[in-house]
Amino acid sequence: MAQTTINNEKMSDSSNWQVKELAGIKFKLPEKYSNGILLSGNIIDGVETGHSYQSNEGGLVINISLSGNSSEIDKEYDNYMKSNSSTEIYDISGHEVIVVHNDTNPTPFSIAFFEVNGNKIAIKWNELNINGDIKAIITSFYELK
């Protein structure tokens, strides 16, 4: 399989990664992130809070808000856009992905915001860069749609 490059960095080969499904949306995870908890359809005070995958390693958290129900991800996105966090825009699989890096937290982290078929997705991880694994995870949302 040919290596794909995005912004001059090689994307990891995800051909043997584990496929997960959350709220009817499939994505792939490498071994180091594949053990975790799927939380789906939580309702707090009558409002659906979305769907979440929390890995036991690396601080990886994936949040999915289905189309028409994205107010929490929108609020989180707006808060980071108003903060002093640095922002980068990537083209991953022909789709715009906005990555916010927050180094003011005791544990620095990054969050990628993007959409797949009208569903809003936010992926958080405990690093201040976007590596080949994260790029391949994002790409898998588009490949498996």
N, C-alpha and C positions, 0 to 999 in steps of 0.2 A: 504494500500500500504506500502510495506517495505521501511524503510529509507535506502538510499544509503549513504555510507561514502566514502569520497575521502580525502586522507591524514588526516585521523582521524577526519574530520569535517563533520557533517551531511549536506547533500544537502537538500535544501528546497523542499517541495512537490509542484510540479507545475501543478497538475492535474486540478486545476480550474483557471489557469492563462489564460490571453488573448493571442490568436495566432495572430501574425503580419506576413506580407509578404512583402519582399523587394527584388526586382530584381528576383522574382520567388523562393526565398529562405524563408522558414518559420521558425519562432522561437517564443518562448513564453516569456511573460513578466509579472511580478507580478504587482498588482494594482499600487504600488507607482511609477513604471516606465512606465505605460501603456498610459499616456497622453503625446504625443509628435508629432514630425513632421517627415514625411517620405520624403526624397529627393532622386530622382532617375534619373539616366541618364543625369546628368549635364555635359555639354561640355564647356570647357574653352580653348580658343585658339586651337580648333580642337581636343582636347584630352578629352576623357571621364574621368571624375574625380571619377567615382564610384558611390556608392549608400550609403545613410546614414540615420540612424534613430537617432533623438536627443530628448531625454526625457526632459520634463519640470522639473523633479525632480532629485536630486542626481548626476547631472553631467554625466548621462549615455549617451554615444554616441556609436552607432554600425556602423562600416564602412564595406562594402562588396565590394570587387573587384572580378568580375567574372573572371574565368580562362582565361588566355591570356591577361589580362588587369590589372595586379597587381602592376604596377611600383610605385604608390604612397604609398601603404601599405609596399612594399619592402623598399622604402626609409625611411619611418618612423621607421620600424623595425631596419634597419641598423644604423640609428641615435641613437636609444636607446641602441643598443648593444655596440656602441662605447662610450657611456656616462658613468657617474659614477652611474647610476641607478642600484639598486639591481634586480636580476633576479631569478625566481624560475621556475622549470619545473614540471608540474602536469600531471598526467594521468587521463583524464576525459573521461569516457565512452570508454576506450581503445584507446584514441587518445592523442597525445602529445600536450599540451597547454603551451606556454611560457608566463609567466606573469612578466611584468616589473613594478617595483615600483619606482616612482619619488618623492622624498621628498625635492627636491631643488626648486620646483615651489612654489609660494606663496600659492596656493591651492594644497596640495599633491594629487596625483592620481596614479592609476594603469592602465595598459593596458594588455589585454590578446590577444595573436596572435595565430591563429590556422587555419586549412584548413578543408573544407567540400566539398567533390566531386571536388577537384581542385580549388575551390573558396577560396580566402583568406579573413579572417575576423579578424577585430580588434575591441575589446570592451574596452572602457575607462570608468572609474568611479572614483568618488572623495573619495577614501579611499586607505589606504596603505596595505590592506589585501584582500584576496579572500574569500568572505563569501558564505554561503549556497545558497543565491539568485543568485549570479553571476555564481556559479557552475551549478545551475539548468538551467540558461539561456543558458550557453554554451552547456550543455547536450541536450537541446531542439533542437538545430541545427541538431544534429545527429539523434535524435528520429523522427523528422519531415521531414527528407530528402527524 
